[in-house]
Structures are given as C-alpha cells and as structure tokens.
Amino acid sequence: MSRLPIAIGASAFTAVVLGASAFLIDSGPIDWSSAVMILIGLLASALAGLAGLLLVRAPWGRWLLGVAVVFAVVGASIGESALFWFALAIGSIAIVGLSGPWLTLWVRRQPVSEQLGIMPVLLLASAGFAPIFIGLAAYEGVALSHWALIGVIQGSAWAYGRGLPFGIWGFRLAAPLLGLVSAFQTSAPGNIAIAVGALLITAIAWSPQSTQVTAVITPPLPAPASPKGSGNANK
C-alpha cells in the first residue's frame, strides 16, 4: 500500500479525533449528551471514509473523510479549547491532501459494473450521519428514545450492508416508530427535523432500489439426473 494515501487518511482521521475531542470538551450551547452523540457520528463517518479510501480505494472515501473533517473542525470552533487550533492545522493539511490530484492514481476510477445506487448508499451512510443530525436537532439533551433510534439505525445499516433481510425492515418499521417517539421528546424545531428525517429514511427503505440489495437471485438449477437413466448410460 502506498504511503501517501496512508499519510493523508491518517491526517484526516487525526483531525476528526482532535476536532471531536475539542467539541466534547467545550460544546458551547449544545448539551454534553448531545455532544457525545455527535462525536459518535463523526468517528463513524471518519472510519467509514478511511476504510473506503484505503481498503476499497473508492472515490467516495476521500469525500466522506473531507466532510467529517469539516464538521469536526467547525464543531471544535464552537468552544474555546486549544485543541481547535491543532484540529484546524491538521485538518487544513488533510483537506488539501484529500482534494489534490495526488490521489488520482490511487482511487479507483473505473465504474463498478453493479453499482448500488443512491438509495442504498443513503441507508448505509445513515449510520454515520444520523447521530450528527439527531444530536444537533436535540441540542438541549438527548433522551433514551434518541439513543434507541441511533441504535436501530446503526444496527439496521450494519445488517443491510451484509444483505441480511432484517436490516431493511429495521429501517421500514422500527426507525419511523422510534423517530416519532423521539420527536415528541424533542423541543421545536428539532422535533420537526427528527420526524421528517425518520420518515425520509422510511421512504428510502421502501423504494424498489433499496429492496434490490437484499434480494437473493437464485439461478435455475438443472433437473436432477435420474438414477435409472445414469445406470443405463453406464451400461
């Protein structure tokens, strides 16, 4: 593996860790419990982007890492922690590395014959973006229902990514139910954002494109050979 992608990925992930830590130390008007949820989302997004860049060599890995870096640095700027300046410096280097032409030969440029499509990608990406979204919507503090909603979304995304049928049903049934419960325990306007987000995930999960990912296509099997026929052939 080339050292340059490793160095760029490591600098981006370090910037996310520093920025998220600074945000957790001093999150300003955002409650500490909400800050913890946002930190989980930032780390999950950064890990997914790092794996996409280094292991899959996918173009989306560099952009997902870049978005995580920007979110982490912006979050760190809310407070007055000295870690913000370290996150800003390393994050700036990481953004230049991720957006520059030096990764052109590393990332895969040939199109994939069987692409997932936008709907399955959104369901998989919800594991990282949902904690950030819900943490910001419920900035006054998250309740047990918010954590349950995050657990269902991340567990469903994990199962969905492995082709397990109960993954998509978690998005279809459990996510909207817990989303509405969480909305009732969130003050305005965050309650509207959570309700709309939960219904949006449900609509995506019910789309035909999302169903194709977990559908198992079984090729037709040849008819079993007759024992009598094979015996006559041997004679």
N, C-alpha and C positions, 0 to 999 in steps of 0.2 A: 504494500500500500504506500502511495506517495506521501511524503512528509508534509507537503504544502496543504492538502486538504485536512490532514490531521491537525496541523497548527491553526488553520482558520476555524475549524469546528471547535477545537479546544478553547480558543479565544472567545468565540461566540457563547459557548456554554458557560465559561467563567464569568463573562459579563452578565449573563442572565442570573447566575447564582449571586453575584455581588449586588446587582440591582434589586433582586427579590429580597435579599437579606436586609439591605438598606430600607426597603419599603416596609419590611416586617418590623424593623426597629422603630421607625417613625413613619407611620402611615397617615399622619395628619387627621383629617375628619373621619377617616374610614376606621371602623371598629376593628379591634385586633383579630377577632374571629373571622371577619370578612377578609382581612389581610392574609390570614393563613390559607383560606380557600383560594384566593387569587394566586398566592405563591405556589400552591399545588398545581394550578393550571399552567403557570409559567414554566415550571420544571417539566411537567408532562409534555408541553408543546416543544420545549427545547430538546428533550430526549428524543421525541419523535423526529424532529428535524435533523438532529445529529445522526440518528440511525439512517434516515433517508439519504443524507449526504454521503456518509462514509460507507455504509453497507450496501444500500441499493443504488447509490450514485444517481439518484433521481433529481431532476431539476427542482421539484417542489421542496426538497430538503433544504436547499440554501435559502429559499424564500420563507419557509416556515421558521427557520432559525433567525432570519433577519427580523421577522415580525416579533418573535419572542424577545429579541434583544431590545428593540424599540420600546415595547411595552414595559420591559423591566427597567430601562433607564428612565422612562417617563414616570413610572411609579416611584423610583428612588428619588426623583426630583421633588416629590411632594413634601418630604420631611427635610430635616437638616443634618442627616447623618453624613459623616465624612466618606463613607463608602460610595456615596453618589459619584464623587469625582473619579474614583478608581473605575467604577462601572462605566462612567461616561468615556474615559480614556480608552479602556479596553474594548468597549462597545463600538466606539468610532473606528478602531482598527479592524474589528470583526466585520462591520458593515462594509468597509472598503474591500476587505478580502472576499466577502460573500458576493458582492455586486460586480467585482472586477472581472476582466477577461481571463485571468489565470486559472479559473476553474472550468473553462470551456472544454478542455481536453479531458477533464476528469468526469464531469457529469455525463450521463447517457443522453445522447441527442437523437437517437433513432426512436421513432414512435413505437409504442408497445402494440402488438397485434391485437390483444384483447384488453382494451382499456376499461377501467372501472366505470368511468362516467362521473359526472359532477355529484349526483345524488349519493352514491355510496361513499364518495370521498368526504362529503359533508357529515355523514353519520360517523365516520371514523374520526374525523377531526373534532367532533363534539366532545371527545374525551378530554382534550386539552383546553378548548375554548369555553366549554360550559362553566367550569369553576371560575374563570375570569369574569365571564358575563354575569353569573349569579352573584359572585362576591361584590361586584360593582353595583348591581341592582339593589342588593340588600346591604348597603354600606353601613347601615346602623347596627348591624349584627345579624349573624345567621342563626337559624333555629335548627332543631333536629330534622325537620322536614327538608330543609335545604341540603343538609348532608346526605339524607336518604336519596334525594333527587340526583345528587352528584354520583353517589354510589351506583344507582341504577344506570345512569348514562354511561359511566366508565365501564361498568360490568357488561352492559349491552354492547358497547363498542368493541370490547375485547372479544366477546363471543361472536359478534358479527364479523369481525376481521378474520376469524378462524372458520367461518362458514357454519357455525352452529345455529340451528333454527331458532332457539330461544333468544338469541341476540336481537333479531329484528322485532320479536314480539315484546321484548322489554321496551323498545322504542315506541311500539304501537300502543301498548296498554299501560304499562307502569309509568312511563315518563309523563304522559299527559295527566294522569291521575295525581301523581306527586307534584307535578308542576302547578296544578290548580290549588292543591293544598298549600304549597309554598307561597303562592301568590296571595292567599288570604292572610298569611303571616308576615307579609312584607308591606311596608308603608308605600304610599304613592310617591313618585310614579314608577318605582321599581316593581310593584305588583303587576302593573300592566306589561312591563317588559318581560317578566318571567312567564306570565301566562301566554303572551304572544310567542315567546321563544319555545315553550313546551309544545304548543300547538303546531308551530312550524316544523319542529323535529318529527312530530307525529305525521304530518302531511308528507314529509320527505320519506319516512319509513313506509308509508302506504303507496308510494309511487311504484309503477311497474319496474323501473330501472333498479330500484333498491332490492326488489324481490329476486331479480335475476342472479344476484350474487350468491344467494343461499340455495338457489335451485340446483338440484343434482340432476345432470343429464345422463341417463343410463343408456348406453348404446344397445341396440338389439342383439341378443345372443343367438348363436346358431342353434338349431334344433338338436337335441341330444341324439347321438348315434344309437341306433337300435342294436342291442346285443346280438339279436338273431342275424341282422344284416352283416355285422362285423364278423360273425362266425362263418357265414357263407363266403365272405370275401377271403378269409384266411384259407378256406379250402380251395 
